[in-house]
Every structure is written in structure tokens, then in C-alpha cells.
Amino acid sequence: MKRKFDNNDLKTIGRYMMIEKNMYAQFVDDLDGGVNRTDENLISNTDNKENEDGSSNNNIDREGKM
């Protein structure tokens, strides 16, 4: 016979989800050098901008490789 979920189960699941979310946020932060990022930092200076000759940088990744 299956046991039904109760509120304690849901609280436990919620705690694990918060831990996962915080660990993911820390992981993303570490990828960016560990600084506290703001919205401006999330947008790269080269993304979606056209160069003087009309070409764009959208197909070039962060290291400059195609």
C-alpha cells in the first residue's frame, strides 16, 4: 500500500529544492569569477552589437573561437 504525501514530506522536498537552487546559484557565481553579479554584468558588451563593418559578434563565443 502506498503512503500518501503529507505536509512534512512537502516541507522536506521544499528544503531540498532550496538547497539545490542555492547550490546552483553559487555554481553560476563561481563560473563568473565569484563576484556578485548585477543585471549589467549578465549582458556581455559584445553580445548583439554590430561592428563598424556591419557584421555581428553573435556567432563568436567568449574565447573568440567560432
Beta strands, then each sheet from edge to edge (+ up, - down):
end
